[in-house]
Amino acid sequence: MAFTVTWVDSGREPRCAPNPEYPAGKDVDCSLGARSCKTGLPYPAKRCGHYLVTCETCGMTVAVTTAGRADDPKSLRMACKEVLQ
């Protein structure tokens, strides 16, 4: 699978401490158990913002937020758009 990952910078620095339960990042799963694919994300993010992740195969696009901290997402699993239609 091929993905386009686009960083959208909010220009803000984080204000809160990271969640200590995720010292090495989080694997985000928003597939809801459907057929899915997974991609890595640039980790950690530069600061607060979000990644827009688009699957080049089915066209599904997902936004995942970041804060420029250790608990940022490091991977994303997303459902296939064809399954959800």
Secondary structure, 3 states (H helix, E strand, C coil): CCEEEEEEECCCCCCCCCCCCCCCCEEEEECCCCCEEEEECCCCCCCEEEEEEEECCCCCEEEEEEECCCCCEEEEEEECHHHHC
